[in-house]
């Protein structure tokens, strides 16, 4: 999934082989935020993951949505590209919108560290950011892209 090199200037570079997705699940104008245990810390974020070899970002996002939350998208589309750290990481990350019509089968993937998932309004998400609950760079970047694209 990842290779490491040093460029001609002696800078360390990380290269993602397949890429990844940040999934923004939407249900009735609310957005899914998961509570995820990462490195012993509880984090609040949009679901995300790597895409498999041969997968598109859309199919990878839909698969990750199914794996992490047991939800299916009724309509998915690419919101835009994200860069994790352009000075260090050569990645292929896409933010994906997944519209979800039915959430009755919502089941967080506990074995992967997903503790729970709740749907929130944008105002509630802003409150979580103000409280310092949401600080994941993928989530913050994808949220900003969502807001910017909804303004146009």
MINUDREN-872785 format. One record per residue (C-alpha): residue number from 1; residue in three letters; x, y, z. Coordinates in pm, 1 decimal, decimal comma. Example, Ala and Ser with C-alpha at 12.3 -4.5 7.8 and 13.67 -1.06 7.14 Angstrom:
BEGIN
<rec><num>1</num><residu>ala</residu><xx>1230,0</xx><yy>-450,0</yy><zz>780,0</zz></rec>
<rec><num>2</num><residu>ser</residu><xx>1367,0</xx><yy>-106,0</yy><zz>714,0</zz></rec>
***
This chain:
BEGIN
<rec><num>1</num><residu>unk</residu><xx>0,0</xx><yy>0,0</yy><zz>0,0</zz></rec>
<rec><num>2</num><residu>unk</residu><xx>286,0</xx><yy>238,3</yy><zz>75,1</zz></rec>
<rec><num>3</num><residu>unk</residu><xx>641,2</xx><yy>280,7</yy><zz>-50,2</zz></rec>
<rec><num>4</num><residu>unk</residu><xx>914,0</xx><yy>513,7</yy><zz>74,2</zz></rec>
<rec><num>5</num><residu>unk</residu><xx>1179,2</xx><yy>698,4</yy><zz>-125,1</zz></rec>
<rec><num>6</num><residu>unk</residu><xx>1412,8</xx><yy>995,6</yy><zz>-102,9</zz></rec>
<rec><num>7</num><residu>unk</residu><xx>1388,1</xx><yy>1254,5</yy><zz>-380,6</zz></rec>
<rec><num>8</num><residu>unk</residu><xx>1676,5</xx><yy>1430,5</yy><zz>-560,3</zz></rec>
<rec><num>9</num><residu>unk</residu><xx>1688,8</xx><yy>1698,9</yy><zz>-287,3</zz></rec>
<rec><num>10</num><residu>unk</residu><xx>1715,2</xx><yy>1439,1</yy><zz>-11,2</zz></rec>
<rec><num>11</num><residu>unk</residu><xx>1354,2</xx><yy>1475,3</yy><zz>107,2</zz></rec>
<rec><num>12</num><residu>unk</residu><xx>1168,4</xx><yy>1172,4</yy><zz>234,6</zz></rec>
<rec><num>13</num><residu>unk</residu><xx>863,3</xx><yy>1082,8</yy><zz>21,8</zz></rec>
<rec><num>14</num><residu>unk</residu><xx>580,5</xx><yy>839,6</yy><zz>92,4</zz></rec>
<rec><num>15</num><residu>unk</residu><xx>390,2</xx><yy>701,3</yy><zz>-208,1</zz></rec>
<rec><num>16</num><residu>unk</residu><xx>42,7</xx><yy>549,6</yy><zz>-181,9</zz></rec>
<rec><num>17</num><residu>unk</residu><xx>-5,4</xx><yy>276,5</yy><zz>-437,7</zz></rec>
<rec><num>18</num><residu>unk</residu><xx>-382,0</xx><yy>267,3</yy><zz>-480,2</zz></rec>
<rec><num>19</num><residu>unk</residu><xx>-515,2</xx><yy>572,8</yy><zz>-302,3</zz></rec>
<rec><num>20</num><residu>unk</residu><xx>-789,0</xx><yy>625,7</yy><zz>-52,3</zz></rec>
<rec><num>21</num><residu>unk</residu><xx>-1127,9</xx><yy>775,5</yy><zz>13,6</zz></rec>
<rec><num>22</num><residu>unk</residu><xx>-1293,6</xx><yy>997,0</yy><zz>269,5</zz></rec>
<rec><num>23</num><residu>unk</residu><xx>-1662,2</xx><yy>908,8</yy><zz>268,5</zz></rec>
<rec><num>24</num><residu>unk</residu><xx>-1927,4</xx><yy>1167,3</yy><zz>351,6</zz></rec>
<rec><num>25</num><residu>unk</residu><xx>-2245,2</xx><yy>966,6</yy><zz>413,7</zz></rec>
<rec><num>26</num><residu>unk</residu><xx>-2557,2</xx><yy>1185,3</yy><zz>387,9</zz></rec>
<rec><num>27</num><residu>unk</residu><xx>-2903,2</xx><yy>1088,8</yy><zz>515,2</zz></rec>
<rec><num>28</num><residu>unk</residu><xx>-3184,5</xx><yy>1345,2</yy><zz>520,3</zz></rec>
<rec><num>29</num><residu>unk</residu><xx>-2943,6</xx><yy>1643,6</yy><zz>515,9</zz></rec>
<rec><num>30</num><residu>unk</residu><xx>-2738,8</xx><yy>1501,7</yy><zz>801,3</zz></rec>
<rec><num>31</num><residu>unk</residu><xx>-2384,2</xx><yy>1368,6</yy><zz>784,4</zz></rec>
<rec><num>32</num><residu>unk</residu><xx>-2241,1</xx><yy>1054,2</yy><zz>943,6</zz></rec>
<rec><num>33</num><residu>unk</residu><xx>-1961,1</xx><yy>1106,4</yy><zz>1192,3</zz></rec>
<rec><num>34</num><residu>unk</residu><xx>-1800,7</xx><yy>797,2</yy><zz>1338,7</zz></rec>
<rec><num>35</num><residu>unk</residu><xx>-1628,1</xx><yy>765,8</yy><zz>1671,5</zz></rec>
<rec><num>36</num><residu>unk</residu><xx>-1313,7</xx><yy>570,0</yy><zz>1594,7</zz></rec>
<rec><num>37</num><residu>unk</residu><xx>-1043,9</xx><yy>432,6</yy><zz>1821,7</zz></rec>
<rec><num>38</num><residu>unk</residu><xx>-706,0</xx><yy>506,3</yy><zz>1657,5</zz></rec>
<rec><num>39</num><residu>unk</residu><xx>-376,9</xx><yy>456,8</yy><zz>1841,7</zz></rec>
<rec><num>40</num><residu>unk</residu><xx>-556,6</xx><yy>446,5</yy><zz>2176,5</zz></rec>
<rec><num>41</num><residu>unk</residu><xx>-739,8</xx><yy>773,5</yy><zz>2113,4</zz></rec>
<rec><num>42</num><residu>unk</residu><xx>-1111,4</xx><yy>830,9</yy><zz>2048,1</zz></rec>
<rec><num>43</num><residu>unk</residu><xx>-1148,5</xx><yy>1040,2</yy><zz>1734,2</zz></rec>
<rec><num>44</num><residu>unk</residu><xx>-1455,0</xx><yy>1176,2</yy><zz>1557,9</zz></rec>
<rec><num>45</num><residu>unk</residu><xx>-1434,4</xx><yy>1169,4</yy><zz>1180,0</zz></rec>
<rec><num>46</num><residu>unk</residu><xx>-1589,2</xx><yy>1083,2</yy><zz>847,8</zz></rec>
<rec><num>47</num><residu>unk</residu><xx>-1537,5</xx><yy>716,7</yy><zz>754,0</zz></rec>
<rec><num>48</num><residu>unk</residu><xx>-1232,0</xx><yy>660,1</yy><zz>537,8</zz></rec>
<rec><num>49</num><residu>unk</residu><xx>-1010,4</xx><yy>389,6</yy><zz>398,8</zz></rec>
<rec><num>50</num><residu>unk</residu><xx>-781,1</xx><yy>267,5</yy><zz>124,6</zz></rec>
<rec><num>51</num><residu>unk</residu><xx>-908,2</xx><yy>156,3</yy><zz>-213,2</zz></rec>
<rec><num>52</num><residu>unk</residu><xx>-814,9</xx><yy>-187,9</yy><zz>-340,1</zz></rec>
<rec><num>53</num><residu>unk</residu><xx>-610,8</xx><yy>-250,3</yy><zz>-652,4</zz></rec>
<rec><num>54</num><residu>unk</residu><xx>-833,9</xx><yy>-213,7</yy><zz>-958,8</zz></rec>
<rec><num>55</num><residu>unk</residu><xx>-1109,1</xx><yy>-28,1</yy><zz>-771,5</zz></rec>
<rec><num>56</num><residu>unk</residu><xx>-1225,6</xx><yy>318,4</yy><zz>-861,2</zz></rec>
<rec><num>57</num><residu>unk</residu><xx>-1257,3</xx><yy>573,9</yy><zz>-584,5</zz></rec>
<rec><num>58</num><residu>unk</residu><xx>-1636,5</xx><yy>548,0</yy><zz>-609,9</zz></rec>
<rec><num>59</num><residu>unk</residu><xx>-1651,5</xx><yy>170,1</yy><zz>-578,3</zz></rec>
<rec><num>60</num><residu>unk</residu><xx>-1388,8</xx><yy>181,1</yy><zz>-303,2</zz></rec>
<rec><num>61</num><residu>unk</residu><xx>-1591,4</xx><yy>440,7</yy><zz>-114,4</zz></rec>
<rec><num>62</num><residu>unk</residu><xx>-1909,8</xx><yy>238,6</yy><zz>-146,2</zz></rec>
<rec><num>63</num><residu>unk</residu><xx>-1725,8</xx><yy>-75,1</yy><zz>-29,3</zz></rec>
<rec><num>64</num><residu>unk</residu><xx>-1577,1</xx><yy>107,4</yy><zz>270,5</zz></rec>
<rec><num>65</num><residu>unk</residu><xx>-1922,8</xx><yy>243,1</yy><zz>360,7</zz></rec>
<rec><num>66</num><residu>unk</residu><xx>-2058,9</xx><yy>-111,8</yy><zz>356,4</zz></rec>
<rec><num>67</num><residu>unk</residu><xx>-1762,5</xx><yy>-253,7</yy><zz>552,4</zz></rec>
<rec><num>68</num><residu>unk</residu><xx>-1742,6</xx><yy>16,2</yy><zz>820,4</zz></rec>
<rec><num>69</num><residu>unk</residu><xx>-2112,1</xx><yy>92,9</yy><zz>872,8</zz></rec>
<rec><num>70</num><residu>unk</residu><xx>-2311,7</xx><yy>-175,6</yy><zz>687,9</zz></rec>
<rec><num>71</num><residu>unk</residu><xx>-2479,5</xx><yy>97,3</yy><zz>482,3</zz></rec>
<rec><num>72</num><residu>unk</residu><xx>-2543,0</xx><yy>115,3</yy><zz>108,9</zz></rec>
<rec><num>73</num><residu>unk</residu><xx>-2528,8</xx><yy>425,5</yy><zz>-104,4</zz></rec>
<rec><num>74</num><residu>unk</residu><xx>-2822,7</xx><yy>506,4</yy><zz>-329,8</zz></rec>
<rec><num>75</num><residu>unk</residu><xx>-2616,6</xx><yy>769,4</yy><zz>-511,7</zz></rec>
<rec><num>76</num><residu>unk</residu><xx>-2242,3</xx><yy>831,0</yy><zz>-492,1</zz></rec>
<rec><num>77</num><residu>unk</residu><xx>-2024,5</xx><yy>1092,1</yy><zz>-653,3</zz></rec>
<rec><num>78</num><residu>unk</residu><xx>-1678,2</xx><yy>1238,5</yy><zz>-620,7</zz></rec>
<rec><num>79</num><residu>unk</residu><xx>-1665,8</xx><yy>1566,6</yy><zz>-432,4</zz></rec>
<rec><num>80</num><residu>unk</residu><xx>-1298,4</xx><yy>1634,2</yy><zz>-504,9</zz></rec>
<rec><num>81</num><residu>unk</residu><xx>-932,9</xx><yy>1556,7</yy><zz>-441,0</zz></rec>
<rec><num>82</num><residu>unk</residu><xx>-749,3</xx><yy>1597,4</yy><zz>-111,3</zz></rec>
<rec><num>83</num><residu>unk</residu><xx>-377,2</xx><yy>1604,9</yy><zz>-33,9</zz></rec>
<rec><num>84</num><residu>unk</residu><xx>-265,3</xx><yy>1473,9</yy><zz>301,7</zz></rec>
<rec><num>85</num><residu>unk</residu><xx>74,0</xx><yy>1644,1</yy><zz>311,7</zz></rec>
<rec><num>86</num><residu>unk</residu><xx>195,8</xx><yy>1752,6</yy><zz>-31,0</zz></rec>
<rec><num>87</num><residu>unk</residu><xx>552,3</xx><yy>1797,4</yy><zz>95,1</zz></rec>
<rec><num>88</num><residu>unk</residu><xx>580,3</xx><yy>1439,2</yy><zz>218,4</zz></rec>
<rec><num>89</num><residu>unk</residu><xx>307,3</xx><yy>1214,2</yy><zz>82,0</zz></rec>
<rec><num>90</num><residu>unk</residu><xx>222,4</xx><yy>1138,5</yy><zz>-279,0</zz></rec>
<rec><num>91</num><residu>unk</residu><xx>-135,7</xx><yy>1023,7</yy><zz>-236,1</zz></rec>
<rec><num>92</num><residu>unk</residu><xx>-451,5</xx><yy>982,0</yy><zz>-435,7</zz></rec>
<rec><num>93</num><residu>unk</residu><xx>-727,9</xx><yy>1072,0</yy><zz>-192,2</zz></rec>
<rec><num>94</num><residu>unk</residu><xx>-1080,4</xx><yy>1156,8</yy><zz>-305,9</zz></rec>
<rec><num>95</num><residu>unk</residu><xx>-1370,1</xx><yy>1284,0</yy><zz>-96,9</zz></rec>
<rec><num>96</num><residu>unk</residu><xx>-1681,9</xx><yy>1085,0</yy><zz>-188,8</zz></rec>
<rec><num>97</num><residu>unk</residu><xx>-2043,1</xx><yy>1175,0</yy><zz>-119,5</zz></rec>
<rec><num>98</num><residu>unk</residu><xx>-2258,1</xx><yy>869,1</yy><zz>-46,8</zz></rec>
<rec><num>99</num><residu>unk</residu><xx>-2628,6</xx><yy>938,8</yy><zz>-21,7</zz></rec>
<rec><num>100</num><residu>unk</residu><xx>-2794,6</xx><yy>685,0</yy><zz>207,1</zz></rec>
<rec><num>101</num><residu>unk</residu><xx>-3171,5</xx><yy>634,2</yy><zz>196,0</zz></rec>
<rec><num>102</num><residu>unk</residu><xx>-3201,9</xx><yy>370,7</yy><zz>467,8</zz></rec>
<rec><num>103</num><residu>unk</residu><xx>-2999,9</xx><yy>361,2</yy><zz>790,9</zz></rec>
<rec><num>104</num><residu>unk</residu><xx>-3189,9</xx><yy>87,7</yy><zz>977,0</zz></rec>
<rec><num>105</num><residu>unk</residu><xx>-2902,8</xx><yy>-159,8</yy><zz>916,3</zz></rec>
<rec><num>106</num><residu>unk</residu><xx>-2637,1</xx><yy>78,5</yy><zz>1050,6</zz></rec>
<rec><num>107</num><residu>unk</residu><xx>-2381,6</xx><yy>-142,2</yy><zz>1227,0</zz></rec>
<rec><num>108</num><residu>unk</residu><xx>-2038,9</xx><yy>3,6</yy><zz>1314,5</zz></rec>
<rec><num>109</num><residu>unk</residu><xx>-1743,6</xx><yy>-224,0</yy><zz>1237,5</zz></rec>
<rec><num>110</num><residu>unk</residu><xx>-1619,8</xx><yy>-271,5</yy><zz>1594,0</zz></rec>
<rec><num>111</num><residu>unk</residu><xx>-1331,7</xx><yy>-503,7</yy><zz>1496,2</zz></rec>
<rec><num>112</num><residu>unk</residu><xx>-1179,5</xx><yy>-214,9</yy><zz>1296,2</zz></rec>
<rec><num>113</num><residu>unk</residu><xx>-1210,8</xx><yy>27,8</yy><zz>1588,4</zz></rec>
<rec><num>114</num><residu>unk</residu><xx>-1537,4</xx><yy>197,8</yy><zz>1488,5</zz></rec>
<rec><num>115</num><residu>unk</residu><xx>-1712,1</xx><yy>256,4</yy><zz>1821,2</zz></rec>
<rec><num>116</num><residu>unk</residu><xx>-2031,2</xx><yy>423,1</yy><zz>1697,7</zz></rec>
<rec><num>117</num><residu>unk</residu><xx>-2182,0</xx><yy>635,3</yy><zz>1423,9</zz></rec>
<rec><num>118</num><residu>unk</residu><xx>-2433,1</xx><yy>918,1</yy><zz>1445,8</zz></rec>
<rec><num>119</num><residu>unk</residu><xx>-2577,8</xx><yy>1150,9</yy><zz>1184,9</zz></rec>
<rec><num>120</num><residu>unk</residu><xx>-2539,2</xx><yy>1524,2</yy><zz>1254,1</zz></rec>
<rec><num>121</num><residu>unk</residu><xx>-2642,8</xx><yy>1855,0</yy><zz>1099,8</zz></rec>
<rec><num>122</num><residu>unk</residu><xx>-2368,8</xx><yy>2085,9</yy><zz>975,9</zz></rec>
<rec><num>123</num><residu>unk</residu><xx>-2430,9</xx><yy>2310,1</yy><zz>1277,5</zz></rec>
<rec><num>124</num><residu>unk</residu><xx>-2374,9</xx><yy>2017,5</yy><zz>1513,0</zz></rec>
<rec><num>125</num><residu>unk</residu><xx>-2054,2</xx><yy>1926,7</yy><zz>1327,7</zz></rec>
<rec><num>126</num><residu>unk</residu><xx>-1930,9</xx><yy>2286,9</yy><zz>1360,2</zz></rec>
<rec><num>127</num><residu>unk</residu><xx>-1999,8</xx><yy>2260,3</yy><zz>1734,2</zz></rec>
<rec><num>128</num><residu>unk</residu><xx>-1795,1</xx><yy>1939,1</yy><zz>1751,4</zz></rec>
<rec><num>129</num><residu>unk</residu><xx>-1508,5</xx><yy>2118,5</yy><zz>1576,9</zz></rec>
<rec><num>130</num><residu>unk</residu><xx>-1531,4</xx><yy>2413,3</yy><zz>1819,9</zz></rec>
<rec><num>131</num><residu>unk</residu><xx>-1521,4</xx><yy>2170,2</yy><zz>2113,2</zz></rec>
<rec><num>132</num><residu>unk</residu><xx>-1209,1</xx><yy>2008,1</yy><zz>1970,9</zz></rec>
<rec><num>133</num><residu>unk</residu><xx>-1383,0</xx><yy>1674,8</yy><zz>1913,0</zz></rec>
<rec><num>134</num><residu>unk</residu><xx>-1325,0</xx><yy>1675,9</yy><zz>1536,0</zz></rec>
<rec><num>135</num><residu>unk</residu><xx>-961,0</xx><yy>1741,2</yy><zz>1451,6</zz></rec>
<rec><num>136</num><residu>unk</residu><xx>-889,7</xx><yy>1476,4</yy><zz>1187,4</zz></rec>
<rec><num>137</num><residu>unk</residu><xx>-730,5</xx><yy>1645,3</yy><zz>884,3</zz></rec>
<rec><num>138</num><residu>unk</residu><xx>-919,5</xx><yy>1424,8</yy><zz>636,0</zz></rec>
<rec><num>139</num><residu>unk</residu><xx>-1254,7</xx><yy>1512,5</yy><zz>790,6</zz></rec>
<rec><num>140</num><residu>unk</residu><xx>-1179,0</xx><yy>1882,7</yy><zz>818,7</zz></rec>
<rec><num>141</num><residu>unk</residu><xx>-1055,3</xx><yy>1900,3</yy><zz>458,4</zz></rec>
<rec><num>142</num><residu>unk</residu><xx>-1350,2</xx><yy>1704,0</yy><zz>318,6</zz></rec>
<rec><num>143</num><residu>unk</residu><xx>-1593,3</xx><yy>1917,8</yy><zz>519,0</zz></rec>
<rec><num>144</num><residu>unk</residu><xx>-1439,0</xx><yy>2238,6</yy><zz>383,7</zz></rec>
<rec><num>145</num><residu>unk</residu><xx>-1463,8</xx><yy>2102,3</yy><zz>30,1</zz></rec>
<rec><num>146</num><residu>unk</residu><xx>-1829,0</xx><yy>2013,2</yy><zz>92,5</zz></rec>
<rec><num>147</num><residu>unk</residu><xx>-1907,2</xx><yy>2363,0</yy><zz>222,4</zz></rec>
<rec><num>148</num><residu>unk</residu><xx>-1721,7</xx><yy>2535,6</yy><zz>-62,6</zz></rec>
<rec><num>149</num><residu>unk</residu><xx>-1892,1</xx><yy>2327,2</yy><zz>-332,2</zz></rec>
<rec><num>150</num><residu>unk</residu><xx>-2235,7</xx><yy>2387,5</yy><zz>-174,8</zz></rec>
<rec><num>151</num><residu>unk</residu><xx>-2174,4</xx><yy>2765,4</yy><zz>-189,7</zz></rec>
<rec><num>152</num><residu>unk</residu><xx>-2139,4</xx><yy>2770,3</yy><zz>-568,2</zz></rec>
***
